[in-house]
Amino acid sequence: MSATITIEIPAASEALVRQLVALHEELQALALSAVEGTVLEACEATVVPKGRERTRNVLADAVARRIEVAEKKGARSAPARVDRPKRTGGPRPASS
């Protein structure tokens, strides 16, 4: 049996951490069972699509969280309009 550790993570991240650990274990087993000379190709063929899927899911979660927070705050206020600067001096003297 290998050594284990205990870490504290937010409950919302548990599924992601479990998926990553499972992917790591799958790659370890694949690397040990792949035919000599094909280890990198076999592992890459597995990890690239799954990595993209995980990244896409993490990105979707982040965007959904941002939208959720923005909706709780309400609509953004419109920018304030600014008038043109006022002239403070009298007429300019004529130049020759």
OpenMM code with the backbone's topology and positions (N, CA, C; nanometers):
from openmm import Vec3, app, unit

residues = "MET SER ALA THR ILE THR ILE GLU ILE PRO ALA ALA SER GLU ALA LEU VAL ARG GLN LEU VAL ALA LEU HIS GLU GLU LEU GLN ALA LEU ALA LEU SER ALA VAL GLU GLY THR VAL LEU GLU ALA CYS GLU ALA THR VAL VAL PRO LYS GLY ARG GLU ARG THR ARG ASN VAL LEU ALA ASP ALA VAL ALA ARG ARG ILE GLU VAL ALA GLU LYS LYS GLY ALA ARG SER ALA PRO ALA ARG VAL ASP ARG PRO LYS ARG THR GLY GLY PRO ARG PRO ALA SER SER".split()
positions = [
    Vec3(0.0846, -0.1181, 0.0000),
    Vec3(0.0000, 0.0000, 0.0000),
    Vec3(0.0891, 0.1244, 0.0000),
    Vec3(0.0533, 0.2232, -0.0828),
    Vec3(0.1329, 0.3450, -0.0896),
    Vec3(0.0927, 0.4412, 0.0219),
    Vec3(0.1813, 0.5334, 0.0503),
    Vec3(0.1539, 0.6327, 0.1538),
    Vec3(0.0413, 0.7244, 0.1088),
    Vec3(-0.0352, 0.7729, 0.2032),
    Vec3(-0.1443, 0.8650, 0.1720),
    Vec3(-0.1291, 0.9905, 0.2558),
    Vec3(-0.1940, 1.0953, 0.2111),
    Vec3(-0.1982, 1.2201, 0.2869),
    Vec3(-0.3426, 1.2664, 0.2947),
    Vec3(-0.3691, 1.3547, 0.3855),
    Vec3(-0.5014, 1.4146, 0.3984),
    Vec3(-0.4866, 1.5635, 0.3723),
    Vec3(-0.5701, 1.6147, 0.2829),
    Vec3(-0.5682, 1.7582, 0.2540),
    Vec3(-0.7083, 1.8139, 0.2707),
    Vec3(-0.7148, 1.9423, 0.2956),
    Vec3(-0.8437, 2.0091, 0.3050),
    Vec3(-0.8618, 2.0933, 0.1803),
    Vec3(-0.9741, 2.0719, 0.1148),
    Vec3(-1.0083, 2.1486, -0.0048),
    Vec3(-1.1534, 2.1915, 0.0071),
    Vec3(-1.1933, 2.2919, -0.0693),
    Vec3(-1.3355, 2.3282, -0.0683),
    Vec3(-1.4189, 2.2106, -0.1189),
    Vec3(-1.5347, 2.1902, -0.0602),
    Vec3(-1.6211, 2.0788, -0.0992),
    Vec3(-1.6545, 2.0831, -0.2479),
    Vec3(-1.6657, 2.2016, -0.3028),
    Vec3(-1.6992, 2.2160, -0.4448),
    Vec3(-1.5881, 2.1638, -0.5351),
    Vec3(-1.4664, 2.1526, -0.4842),
    Vec3(-1.3533, 2.1054, -0.5644),
    Vec3(-1.3293, 1.9556, -0.5514),
    Vec3(-1.4046, 1.8886, -0.4674),
    Vec3(-1.3799, 1.7464, -0.4428),
    Vec3(-1.3891, 1.6623, -0.5696),
    Vec3(-1.4917, 1.6836, -0.6486),
    Vec3(-1.5094, 1.6030, -0.7701),
    Vec3(-1.3915, 1.6222, -0.8653),
    Vec3(-1.3471, 1.7439, -0.8809),
    Vec3(-1.2344, 1.7707, -0.9702),
    Vec3(-1.1073, 1.7026, -0.9211),
    Vec3(-1.0812, 1.7111, -0.7934),
    Vec3(-0.9612, 1.6483, -0.7372),
    Vec3(-0.9683, 1.4965, -0.7550),
    Vec3(-1.0847, 1.4385, -0.7316),
    Vec3(-1.0998, 1.2938, -0.7502),
    Vec3(-1.0783, 1.2537, -0.8964),
    Vec3(-1.1290, 1.3343, -0.9888),
    Vec3(-1.1101, 1.3063, -1.1310),
    Vec3(-0.9626, 1.3124, -1.1691),
    Vec3(-0.8925, 1.4106, -1.1172),
    Vec3(-0.7499, 1.4247, -1.1491),
    Vec3(-0.6677, 1.3104, -1.0910),
    Vec3(-0.7004, 1.2700, -0.9712),
    Vec3(-0.6304, 1.1562, -0.9113),
    Vec3(-0.6582, 1.0296, -0.9922),
    Vec3(-0.7824, 1.0095, -1.0339),
    Vec3(-0.8172, 0.8925, -1.1150),
    Vec3(-0.7429, 0.8948, -1.2479),
    Vec3(-0.7336, 1.0116, -1.3105),
    Vec3(-0.6597, 1.0239, -1.4361),
    Vec3(-0.5121, 0.9923, -1.4151),
    Vec3(-0.4559, 1.0407, -1.3065),
    Vec3(-0.3162, 1.0116, -1.2744),
    Vec3(-0.2944, 0.8615, -1.2587),
    Vec3(-0.3825, 0.7970, -1.1854),
    Vec3(-0.3702, 0.6518, -1.1659),
    Vec3(-0.3854, 0.5760, -1.2977),
    Vec3(-0.4771, 0.6212, -1.3816),
    Vec3(-0.4971, 0.5581, -1.5120),
    Vec3(-0.3713, 0.5709, -1.5986),
    Vec3(-0.3095, 0.6878, -1.5961),
    Vec3(-0.1875, 0.7084, -1.6749),
    Vec3(-0.0719, 0.6247, -1.6218),
    Vec3(-0.0630, 0.6123, -1.4907),
    Vec3(0.0424, 0.5288, -1.4326),
    Vec3(0.0278, 0.3840, -1.4788),
    Vec3(-0.0934, 0.3323, -1.4742),
    Vec3(-0.1187, 0.1942, -1.5171),
    Vec3(-0.0941, 0.1789, -1.6665),
    Vec3(-0.1366, 0.2767, -1.7442),
    Vec3(-0.1168, 0.2715, -1.8890),
    Vec3(0.0315, 0.2733, -1.9239),
    Vec3(0.1079, 0.3562, -1.8560),
    Vec3(0.2519, 0.3651, -1.8818),
    Vec3(0.3214, 0.2323, -1.8521),
    Vec3(0.2757, 0.1628, -1.7481),
    Vec3(0.3360, 0.0343, -1.7131),
    Vec3(0.2961, -0.0777, -1.8093),
    Vec3(0.1778, -0.0666, -1.8688),
    Vec3(0.1289, -0.1747, -1.9546),
    Vec3(0.1525, -0.1518, -2.1040),
    Vec3(0.1915, -0.0314, -2.1417),
    Vec3(0.2113, -0.0016, -2.2839),
    Vec3(0.3333, -0.0756, -2.3382),
    Vec3(0.3247, -0.1090, -2.4645),
    Vec3(0.4355, -0.1764, -2.5324),
    Vec3(0.5551, -0.0816, -2.5370),
    Vec3(0.6730, -0.1366, -2.5180),
    Vec3(0.7947, -0.0557, -2.5195),
    Vec3(0.8017, 0.0242, -2.6496),
    Vec3(0.8342, 0.1494, -2.6344),
    Vec3(0.8427, 0.2384, -2.7494),
    Vec3(0.7126, 0.3114, -2.7806),
    Vec3(0.6054, 0.2754, -2.7118),
    Vec3(0.4753, 0.3403, -2.7371),
    Vec3(0.4186, 0.4089, -2.6133),
    Vec3(0.4971, 0.4161, -2.5066),
    Vec3(0.4458, 0.4695, -2.3793),
    Vec3(0.3979, 0.6137, -2.3947),
    Vec3(0.4811, 0.6990, -2.4521),
    Vec3(0.4440, 0.8402, -2.4657),
    Vec3(0.3192, 0.8553, -2.5517),
    Vec3(0.3148, 0.7868, -2.6644),
    Vec3(0.1982, 0.7966, -2.7528),
    Vec3(0.0715, 0.7474, -2.6840),
    Vec3(0.0812, 0.6360, -2.6126),
    Vec3(-0.0361, 0.5806, -2.5444),
    Vec3(-0.0866, 0.6751, -2.4357),
    Vec3(0.0051, 0.7266, -2.3579),
    Vec3(-0.0349, 0.8187, -2.2495),
    Vec3(-0.0893, 0.9489, -2.3064),
    Vec3(-0.0248, 0.9994, -2.4095),
    Vec3(-0.0691, 1.1242, -2.4702),
    Vec3(-0.2081, 1.1086, -2.5308),
    Vec3(-0.2338, 0.9954, -2.5951),
    Vec3(-0.3653, 0.9712, -2.6556),
    Vec3(-0.4755, 0.9690, -2.5497),
    Vec3(-0.4408, 0.9338, -2.4287),
    Vec3(-0.5386, 0.9312, -2.3196),
    Vec3(-0.5510, 1.0671, -2.2516),
    Vec3(-0.4379, 1.1287, -2.2215),
    Vec3(-0.4402, 1.2489, -2.1387),
    Vec3(-0.4856, 1.3742, -2.2139),
    Vec3(-0.4538, 1.3868, -2.3399),
    Vec3(-0.4888, 1.5104, -2.4115),
    Vec3(-0.6395, 1.5310, -2.4194),
    Vec3(-0.7176, 1.4337, -2.4687),
    Vec3(-0.8629, 1.4578, -2.4728),
    Vec3(-0.9249, 1.4752, -2.3335),
    Vec3(-0.8791, 1.3952, -2.2386),
    Vec3(-0.9345, 1.4070, -2.1033),
    Vec3(-0.8925, 1.5392, -2.0387),
    Vec3(-0.7710, 1.5835, -2.0665),
    Vec3(-0.7249, 1.7124, -2.0152),
    Vec3(-0.8063, 1.8274, -2.0711),
    Vec3(-0.8359, 1.8199, -2.2001),
    Vec3(-0.9195, 1.9237, -2.2616),
    Vec3(-1.0583, 1.9258, -2.1988),
    Vec3(-1.1135, 1.8076, -2.1763),
    Vec3(-1.2461, 1.7985, -2.1156),
    Vec3(-1.2451, 1.8591, -1.9752),
    Vec3(-1.1437, 1.8254, -1.8956),
    Vec3(-1.1339, 1.8799, -1.7597),
    Vec3(-1.1194, 2.0322, -1.7644),
    Vec3(-1.0344, 2.0801, -1.8540),
    Vec3(-1.0128, 2.2243, -1.8662),
    Vec3(-1.1416, 2.2941, -1.9069),
    Vec3(-1.2134, 2.2365, -2.0011),
    Vec3(-1.3406, 2.2941, -2.0461),
    Vec3(-1.4395, 2.2995, -1.9296),
    Vec3(-1.4447, 2.1944, -1.8483),
    Vec3(-1.5351, 2.1919, -1.7332),
    Vec3(-1.4976, 2.2959, -1.6284),
    Vec3(-1.3683, 2.3099, -1.6018),
    Vec3(-1.3224, 2.4095, -1.5042),
    Vec3(-1.3555, 2.5502, -1.5539),
    Vec3(-1.3333, 2.5750, -1.6823),
    Vec3(-1.3648, 2.7055, -1.7398),
    Vec3(-1.5150, 2.7335, -1.7328),
    Vec3(-1.5961, 2.6355, -1.7665),
    Vec3(-1.7415, 2.6535, -1.7603),
    Vec3(-1.7865, 2.6823, -1.6175),
    Vec3(-1.7286, 2.6144, -1.5207),
    Vec3(-1.7632, 2.6397, -1.3801),
    Vec3(-1.7256, 2.7810, -1.3385),
    Vec3(-1.6081, 2.8265, -1.3815),
    Vec3(-1.5631, 2.9616, -1.3462),
    Vec3(-1.6550, 3.0676, -1.4062),
    Vec3(-1.6938, 3.0500, -1.5322),
    Vec3(-1.7829, 3.1466, -1.5977),
    Vec3(-1.9208, 3.1443, -1.5324),
    Vec3(-1.9705, 3.0252, -1.5014),
    Vec3(-2.1010, 3.0147, -1.4357),
    Vec3(-2.0987, 3.0840, -1.2997),
    Vec3(-1.9895, 3.0683, -1.2271),
    Vec3(-1.9767, 3.1337, -1.0955),
    Vec3(-1.9756, 3.2853, -1.1110),
    Vec3(-1.9049, 3.3337, -1.2116),
    Vec3(-1.8987, 3.4784, -1.2359),
    Vec3(-2.0375, 3.5320, -1.2675),
    Vec3(-2.1121, 3.4606, -1.3511),
    Vec3(-2.2477, 3.5026, -1.3866),
    Vec3(-2.3373, 3.5014, -1.2635),
    Vec3(-2.3252, 3.3978, -1.1827),
    Vec3(-2.4057, 3.3868, -1.0611),
    Vec3(-2.3811, 3.5057, -0.9673),
    Vec3(-2.2551, 3.5409, -0.9486),
    Vec3(-2.2218, 3.6535, -0.8609),
    Vec3(-2.2722, 3.7849, -0.9199),
    Vec3(-2.2569, 3.8017, -1.0512),
    Vec3(-2.3019, 3.9244, -1.1165),
    Vec3(-2.4535, 3.9399, -1.1058),
    Vec3(-2.5263, 3.8302, -1.1194),
    Vec3(-2.6719, 3.8370, -1.1095),
    Vec3(-2.7175, 3.8705, -0.9688),
    Vec3(-2.6421, 3.8278, -0.8680),
    Vec3(-2.6772, 3.8612, -0.7297),
    Vec3(-2.6569, 4.0104, -0.7029),
    Vec3(-2.5566, 4.0687, -0.7676),
    Vec3(-2.5284, 4.2110, -0.7477),
    Vec3(-2.6311, 4.2983, -0.8173),
    Vec3(-2.6929, 4.2503, -0.9200),
    Vec3(-2.7863, 4.3301, -0.9980),
    Vec3(-2.7168, 4.3869, -1.1196),
    Vec3(-2.7907, 4.4635, -1.1939),
    Vec3(-2.7374, 4.5194, -1.3184),
    Vec3(-2.6304, 4.6243, -1.2896),
    Vec3(-2.5333, 4.6310, -1.3790),
    Vec3(-2.4308, 4.7352, -1.3659),
    Vec3(-2.4937, 4.8701, -1.3927),
    Vec3(-2.4491, 4.9701, -1.3203),
    Vec3(-2.5008, 5.1038, -1.3446),
    Vec3(-2.4355, 5.1605, -1.4700),
    Vec3(-2.5060, 5.2515, -1.5325),
    Vec3(-2.4548, 5.3136, -1.6552),
    Vec3(-2.3432, 5.4108, -1.6196),
    Vec3(-2.2502, 5.4342, -1.7109),
    Vec3(-2.1435, 5.5293, -1.6812),
    Vec3(-2.1997, 5.6714, -1.6680),
    Vec3(-2.1376, 5.7487, -1.5845),
    Vec3(-2.1808, 5.8872, -1.5643),
    Vec3(-2.1384, 5.9717, -1.6835),
    Vec3(-2.2277, 6.0609, -1.7276),
    Vec3(-2.1964, 6.1495, -1.8395),
    Vec3(-2.1203, 6.2705, -1.7862),
    Vec3(-2.0272, 6.3158, -1.8659),
    Vec3(-1.9458, 6.4306, -1.8259),
    Vec3(-1.9663, 6.5413, -1.9275),
    Vec3(-1.9929, 6.6656, -1.8758),
    Vec3(-2.0052, 6.7806, -1.9658),
    Vec3(-1.8675, 6.8243, -2.0125),
    Vec3(-1.8679, 6.9046, -2.1204),
    Vec3(-1.7404, 6.9585, -2.1669),
    Vec3(-1.6868, 7.0572, -2.0647),
    Vec3(-1.5532, 7.0722, -2.0602),
    Vec3(-1.4971, 7.1681, -1.9650),
    Vec3(-1.5491, 7.3097, -1.9940),
    Vec3(-1.5729, 7.3856, -1.8920),
    Vec3(-1.6209, 7.5238, -1.9050),
    Vec3(-1.5021, 7.6162, -1.9282),
    Vec3(-1.5249, 7.7194, -2.0077),
    Vec3(-1.4210, 7.8205, -2.0272),
    Vec3(-1.4198, 7.9103, -1.9057),
    Vec3(-1.3021, 7.9339, -1.8558),
    Vec3(-1.2922, 8.0169, -1.7358),
    Vec3(-1.2343, 8.1539, -1.7661),
    Vec3(-1.1760, 8.1745, -1.8815),
    Vec3(-1.1137, 8.3034, -1.9137),
    Vec3(-1.1995, 8.3837, -2.0076),
    Vec3(-1.1615, 8.5105, -2.0288),
    Vec3(-1.2297, 8.5984, -2.1207),
    Vec3(-1.1852, 8.5704, -2.2652),
    Vec3(-1.2201, 8.6582, -2.3548),
    Vec3(-1.1806, 8.6389, -2.4940),
    Vec3(-1.0295, 8.6391, -2.5069),
    Vec3(-0.9804, 8.5641, -2.6017),
    Vec3(-0.8352, 8.5605, -2.6251),
    Vec3(-0.7910, 8.6878, -2.6957),
    Vec3(-0.6727, 8.7349, -2.6598),
    Vec3(-0.6230, 8.8526, -2.7306),
    Vec3(-0.5843, 8.8162, -2.8741),
    Vec3(-0.5990, 8.9094, -2.9626),
    Vec3(-0.5645, 8.8860, -3.1026),
    Vec3(-0.4136, 8.8790, -3.1168),
    Vec3(-0.3682, 8.7956, -3.2065),
    Vec3(-0.2242, 8.7870, -3.2307),
    Vec3(-0.1927, 8.8490, -3.3656),
    Vec3(-0.0732, 8.9080, -3.3763),
    Vec3(-0.0390, 8.9713, -3.5025),
    Vec3(0.0705, 8.9027, -3.5740),
] * unit.nanometer
topology = app.Topology()
chain = topology.addChain("A")
for resn in residues:
    res = topology.addResidue(resn, chain)
    for name in ("N", "CA", "C"):
        topology.addAtom(name, app.Element.getBySymbol(name[0]), res)
